[in-house]
């Protein structure tokens, strides 16, 4: 039995998503809560592993229950006939996490046939928040906003961002990993000022390589500061090499906003296609 979980977290005090011995991680925290409810050793598969300090409001994971966990789930909630055991699991996880936790499970549901949180996804969307001298500094937003001591040109940043859209090799914007491809399809990339004056980047792609979003926004900030031209963003990309022309921005400003999936009847096909591509990589 496969269950989909919709998850949000403040990544400030986590050492990233993936479970690591002796470290507090999002995966470890949720799996520990699930173990207290279901028993055994629950293991989550996630749509996208986030780094230390990165936040999420639209993270997706799946959990496969063994027979014992399934029996325990249904037995424990059988006394409340009005409650669906799978729907109620999210409520029970929230209870196990305690009051005002920095991670929560908004929803649990039986996953459609063929659903794989990681391999069925067709795109991921991130947002990045930057405060500059125009917006000013808000201490209440410090955990999810990077501050730049300059007045940024949002129109130039938006133009630079849009010039990067498409299928390209983003090696210049990725932290290299041995034998891993850096070819990605950047579906959306744009900037705007929110109501509070903070600059917000919207970045959507089929997948991202390591540190790609933070490098992309770093290049655009350099354009906004006047240290790079609008054309430089694409020129650096096409050079295909890491550069010191811009800084990779801090994790604190980055939030995984949303994960997109195809129609239910296409989930299994999408997962097979993605696995095959990753195997070739």
C-alpha positions, 0 to 999 in steps of 0.5 A: 500500500503506497501513501502520498504525503504532502509536506512543508518545513522551515529548513533553518535548523535541519541538515537537509532532507536526507537522513544522516546518522547523528544529524537532524534532517527532515526525512529522519524527523518525519520517519521517526514520527511515522515509526511511533505510529506505524511501527517498523522502519518507515522509509520515505521517497521524496520528489526532491532532496533539499539541502541544509537550510532550504525550505519547502511548502510543496514537498511530496513524498511517498511511503510504502506500508508493509502488511504489519504497518497497514494492519496497525494503521487500520486497527488503531483508527477502526474505533472511529468509523467516521475517519478514514485511516489514511486521511487521519494519518496526517493528523496523527503525524502532526500530533507526534511532531508536537506543538509548533514544529518546523515540519508538518504533513499537510495531507496523506492519501492513498497514492494512485496506481503507478505513482512515484514521488520522485520519478513520476514528477514532471517538474519542480518549482522553486521560489527565491526571496531577496531583500535589497535596499529598496525593500529594506530588511524585515527581521520577521522574514530573515529565515527565508530571505537573503539580504543584498546591500544594493538597490537591484534592477528587477527589470534587468534581472527578469530579462536575464532570467528569461534569456536562460529558459529552454533545454541547455547544459547548465554546467556553469550553474551546477555544482559538478557531480561525477558522471551526472548530467547537467542538461536540464529544461528550464521551463520558467524563470522570472523575477518580480517585486512582491507587495512587501518590496522583496524580489521573488524569483520563480524558477521551474524546471523538469529537474535541477542539478546540485545548487542550480537554483541558487547559482541562477539567482546569484547570476541574476543578482549580479545583473541587478547590481550592474556587475554583469550585463543581461547578455552575460547570463546566457554567455556564461551558461554557454561557456559550460564552466563554473565561474567566479563572476557571481556568487551562489546565494545562501540556502535561506532564501530558497523554498520548494514551492510545488511539484507537478505530476501528470494525469494519473493514467500517465504516472507509471509511464512517466516514472519508467521514462525518468528511471531509464534516463537516470540509468543512462546518466 
